[in-house]
Every structure is written in C-alpha cells, then in structure tokens.
Amino acid sequence: MMLKNSIKSTACAALFVLPTFAVADDSAEQLVQDALPVMHYTCASIAEEADGDEEFVVAVVGKMTALSLYNRQINIEDHAATDEEKTQLREAFIAALSEGCAADKNALLGGVVDNAVKSTLGL
C-alpha cells in the first residue's frame, strides 16, 4: 500500500516535471548519476528499505522516471496538454506501476518504471 501511495506522489511530481527532452549533456549525465545508485531496487526491496518512508520511495521512483523519460526523448506536453489529460496520464501511470509490481515483486523497479512509462504513453 505504501508503494501505491508513493507512486501517486511520484507520478504527480516526477512524470510531469520534465516537460521537454531537450536536456543538455551535463543534465543528462546528472540524470544518469542520480539514478545509477538506486537501479538495484526491486519492487519488494524498495518497500523494505524505505520502511515506511514514502519520501524515499518517491525520490527513487522519480529518478527512475526522469531517466526513462529522457532516454525515450519524451515531451509530456506531446501526450497531455490539459490538466484533465495530465490527470488521466497520471492515473494510468500509477495503475501501470502498481500492476507491474503486483505481477512480480522481485522485478527490478527501474524496469517496472520504464514499462509503466512505455505503456502509459502507448509506446
């Protein structure tokens, strides 16, 4: 349940924070450096490590989401321009993350996040 609540916060904070993919090389390198230390988490291990700290989960999923968006060169504004569209996208992203982790608690969280980005945006 904590992971699902954290995913909701993350979807709001991370999925739409990067409106464009035109990030300078230094910024891209920083995205990689930020995400690299957390790429070992699985759906189960992040919940265990967080031990109730939702902000920790939000930060980890946010880093993974930012990297996924950058790697896929996604401009969220191309997929959702209105508040209503963004809300629908957020809900779909949350559902995809929840389903991915429910299907395999030992799945690498980075893969689940990337798959959620992919499926949410119909890629």
Phi and psi in degrees as GROMACS dihedral restraints (atoms count N, CA, C in turn):
[ dihedral_restraints ]
;  ai    aj    ak    al  type     phi  dphi    fc
    3     4     5     6     1   -60.2    20    10
    4     5     6     7     1   -40.9    20    10
    6     7     8     9     1   -62.7    20    10
    7     8     9    10     1   -40.9    20    10
    9    10    11    12     1   -63.9    20    10
   10    11    12    13     1   -43.4    20    10
   12    13    14    15     1   -64.6    20    10
   13    14    15    16     1   -40.5    20    10
   15    16    17    18     1   -65.2    20    10
   16    17    18    19     1   -37.6    20    10
   18    19    20    21     1   -62.9    20    10
   19    20    21    22     1   -38.8    20    10
   21    22    23    24     1   -59.8    20    10
   22    23    24    25     1   -47.1    20    10
   24    25    26    27     1   -63.3    20    10
   25    26    27    28     1   -42.7    20    10
   27    28    29    30     1   -64.4    20    10
   28    29    30    31     1   -42.2    20    10
   30    31    32    33     1   -59.7    20    10
   31    32    33    34     1   -39.5    20    10
   33    34    35    36     1   -69.1    20    10
   34    35    36    37     1   -42.3    20    10
   36    37    38    39     1   -84.9    20    10
   37    38    39    40     1   -40.2    20    10
   39    40    41    42     1   -97.3    20    10
   40    41    42    43     1   -42.4    20    10
   42    43    44    45     1   -62.9    20    10
   43    44    45    46     1   -31.6    20    10
   45    46    47    48     1  -110.1    20    10
   46    47    48    49     1     6.6    20    10
   48    49    50    51     1   -74.7    20    10
   49    50    51    52     1   -32.9    20    10
   51    52    53    54     1   -99.6    20    10
   52    53    54    55     1    87.4    20    10
   54    55    56    57     1   -73.2    20    10
   55    56    57    58     1   -19.4    20    10
   57    58    59    60     1  -132.6    20    10
   58    59    60    61     1   164.3    20    10
   60    61    62    63     1  -104.3    20    10
   61    62    63    64     1     3.1    20    10
   63    64    65    66     1   -83.2    20    10
   64    65    66    67     1    72.2    20    10
   66    67    68    69     1  -102.1    20    10
   67    68    69    70     1   134.8    20    10
   69    70    71    72     1   -62.3    20    10
   70    71    72    73     1   158.7    20    10
   72    73    74    75     1   -55.5    20    10
   73    74    75    76     1   -39.4    20    10
   75    76    77    78     1   -62.7    20    10
   76    77    78    79     1   -40.4    20    10
   78    79    80    81     1   -66.9    20    10
   79    80    81    82     1   -39.4    20    10
   81    82    83    84     1   -63.3    20    10
   82    83    84    85     1   -44.0    20    10
   84    85    86    87     1   -61.6    20    10
   85    86    87    88     1   -38.1    20    10
   87    88    89    90     1   -66.2    20    10
   88    89    90    91     1   -39.1    20    10
   90    91    92    93     1   -58.1    20    10
   91    92    93    94     1   -44.6    20    10
   93    94    95    96     1   -64.1    20    10
   94    95    96    97     1   -46.8    20    10
   96    97    98    99     1   -62.7    20    10
   97    98    99   100     1   -35.2    20    10
   99   100   101   102     1   -70.3    20    10
  100   101   102   103     1   -39.2    20    10
  102   103   104   105     1   -82.9    20    10
  103   104   105   106     1   -32.0    20    10
  105   106   107   108     1   -51.9    20    10
  106   107   108   109     1   -47.0    20    10
  108   109   110   111     1   -67.2    20    10
  109   110   111   112     1   -12.0    20    10
  111   112   113   114     1  -112.7    20    10
  112   113   114   115     1     3.4    20    10
  114   115   116   117     1   -71.8    20    10
  115   116   117   118     1    -8.7    20    10
  117   118   119   120     1   -82.1    20    10
  118   119   120   121     1   -11.0    20    10
  120   121   122   123     1   -70.3    20    10
  121   122   123   124     1   141.6    20    10
  123   124   125   126     1  -103.0    20    10
  124   125   126   127     1   173.2    20    10
  126   127   128   129     1   -58.7    20    10
  127   128   129   130     1   -41.5    20    10
  129   130   131   132     1   -73.4    20    10
  130   131   132   133     1   -42.6    20    10
  132   133   134   135     1   -70.2    20    10
  133   134   135   136     1   -29.6    20    10
  135   136   137   138     1   -68.2    20    10
  136   137   138   139     1   -39.8    20    10
  138   139   140   141     1   -65.1    20    10
  139   140   141   142     1   -40.6    20    10
  141   142   143   144     1   -66.1    20    10
  142   143   144   145     1   -47.3    20    10
  144   145   146   147     1   -64.4    20    10
  145   146   147   148     1   -39.9    20    10
  147   148   149   150     1   -66.6    20    10
  148   149   150   151     1   -34.5    20    10
  150   151   152   153     1    47.1    20    10
  151   152   153   154     1    48.7    20    10
  153   154   155   156     1    91.6    20    10
  154   155   156   157     1    -5.0    20    10
  156   157   158   159     1   -85.8    20    10
  157   158   159   160     1    91.6    20    10
  159   160   161   162     1   -62.3    20    10
  160   161   162   163     1   -34.1    20    10
  162   163   164   165     1   -61.3    20    10
  163   164   165   166     1   -35.5    20    10
  165   166   167   168     1   -62.8    20    10
  166   167   168   169     1   -47.3    20    10
  168   169   170   171     1   -63.1    20    10
  169   170   171   172     1   -43.2    20    10
  171   172   173   174     1   -59.7    20    10
  172   173   174   175     1   -44.0    20    10
  174   175   176   177     1   -63.7    20    10
  175   176   177   178     1   -43.7    20    10
  177   178   179   180     1   -66.1    20    10
  178   179   180   181     1   -49.9    20    10
  180   181   182   183     1   -64.5    20    10
  181   182   183   184     1   -35.7    20    10
  183   184   185   186     1   -61.1    20    10
  184   185   186   187     1   -43.2    20    10
  186   187   188   189     1   -63.4    20    10
  187   188   189   190     1   -42.9    20    10
  189   190   191   192     1   -66.8    20    10
  190   191   192   193     1   -39.3    20    10
  192   193   194   195     1   -66.2    20    10
  193   194   195   196     1   -43.5    20    10
  195   196   197   198     1   -60.3    20    10
  196   197   198   199     1   -42.4    20    10
  198   199   200   201     1   -66.8    20    10
  199   200   201   202     1   -41.5    20    10
  201   202   203   204     1   -61.5    20    10
  202   203   204   205     1   -45.7    20    10
  204   205   206   207     1   -61.4    20    10
  205   206   207   208     1   -43.0    20    10
  207   208   209   210     1   -65.3    20    10
  208   209   210   211     1   -48.1    20    10
  210   211   212   213     1   -59.7    20    10
  211   212   213   214     1   -34.4    20    10
  213   214   215   216     1   -89.7    20    10
  214   215   216   217     1     1.2    20    10
  216   217   218   219     1    51.2    20    10
  217   218   219   220     1    52.7    20    10
  219   220   221   222     1   -97.2    20    10
  220   221   222   223     1   129.7    20    10
  222   223   224   225     1  -106.6    20    10
  223   224   225   226     1   108.5    20    10
  225   226   227   228     1   -56.6    20    10
  226   227   228   229     1   -34.1    20    10
  228   229   230   231     1   -60.7    20    10
  229   230   231   232     1   -22.4    20    10
  231   232   233   234     1   -73.0    20    10
  232   233   234   235     1   -18.2    20    10
  234   235   236   237     1  -110.5    20    10
  235   236   237   238     1   -23.9    20    10
  237   238   239   240     1  -154.5    20    10
  238   239   240   241     1   110.2    20    10
  240   241   242   243     1  -101.7    20    10
  241   242   243   244     1   -33.0    20    10
  243   244   245   246     1   -94.9    20    10
  244   245   246   247     1   163.0    20    10
  246   247   248   249     1   -61.0    20    10
  247   248   249   250     1   -39.2    20    10
  249   250   251   252     1   -63.4    20    10
  250   251   252   253     1   -44.3    20    10
  252   253   254   255     1   -64.2    20    10
  253   254   255   256     1   -38.8    20    10
  255   256   257   258     1   -66.6    20    10
  256   257   258   259     1   -38.5    20    10
  258   259   260   261     1   -63.2    20    10
  259   260   261   262     1   -44.0    20    10
  261   262   263   264     1   -62.7    20    10
  262   263   264   265     1   -41.5    20    10
  264   265   266   267     1   -64.3    20    10
  265   266   267   268     1   -44.1    20    10
  267   268   269   270     1   -57.6    20    10
  268   269   270   271     1   -47.1    20    10
  270   271   272   273     1   -63.0    20    10
  271   272   273   274     1   -40.9    20    10
  273   274   275   276     1   -65.5    20    10
  274   275   276   277     1   -39.3    20    10
  276   277   278   279     1   -64.6    20    10
  277   278   279   280     1   -45.5    20    10
  279   280   281   282     1   -59.7    20    10
  280   281   282   283     1   -46.1    20    10
  282   283   284   285     1   -62.2    20    10
  283   284   285   286     1   -42.7    20    10
  285   286   287   288     1   -64.7    20    10
  286   287   288   289     1   -41.3    20    10
  288   289   290   291     1   -63.7    20    10
  289   290   291   292     1   -46.1    20    10
  291   292   293   294     1   -61.9    20    10
  292   293   294   295     1   -44.3    20    10
  294   295   296   297     1   -65.0    20    10
  295   296   297   298     1   -42.1    20    10
  297   298   299   300     1   -61.3    20    10
  298   299   300   301     1   -43.6    20    10
  300   301   302   303     1   -73.4    20    10
  301   302   303   304     1   -34.6    20    10
  303   304   305   306     1   -66.4    20    10
  304   305   306   307     1   -34.6    20    10
  306   307   308   309     1   -70.9    20    10
  307   308   309   310     1   -31.8    20    10
  309   310   311   312     1  -155.4    20    10
  310   311   312   313     1    95.8    20    10
  312   313   314   315     1   -65.2    20    10
  313   314   315   316     1   -18.5    20    10
  315   316   317   318     1   -95.4    20    10
  316   317   318   319     1     5.5    20    10
  318   319   320   321     1   -69.0    20    10
  319   320   321   322     1   144.1    20    10
  321   322   323   324     1   -62.6    20    10
  322   323   324   325     1   129.0    20    10
  324   325   326   327     1   -61.2    20    10
  325   326   327   328     1   -37.0    20    10
  327   328   329   330     1   -59.1    20    10
  328   329   330   331     1   -39.2    20    10
  330   331   332   333     1   -68.3    20    10
  331   332   333   334     1   -39.8    20    10
  333   334   335   336     1   -64.7    20    10
  334   335   336   337     1   -42.6    20    10
  336   337   338   339     1   -62.1    20    10
  337   338   339   340     1   -47.4    20    10
  339   340   341   342     1   -63.1    20    10
  340   341   342   343     1   -42.0    20    10
  342   343   344   345     1   -63.6    20    10
  343   344   345   346     1   -36.8    20    10
  345   346   347   348     1   -66.3    20    10
  346   347   348   349     1   -40.7    20    10
  348   349   350   351     1   -61.2    20    10
  349   350   351   352     1   -48.9    20    10
  351   352   353   354     1   -59.6    20    10
  352   353   354   355     1   -50.7    20    10
  354   355   356   357     1   -70.1    20    10
  355   356   357   358     1   -37.7    20    10
  357   358   359   360     1   -61.4    20    10
  358   359   360   361     1   -38.8    20    10
  360   361   362   363     1   -93.6    20    10
  361   362   363   364     1     2.8    20    10
  363   364   365   366     1    67.3    20    10
  364   365   366   367     1    35.0    20    10
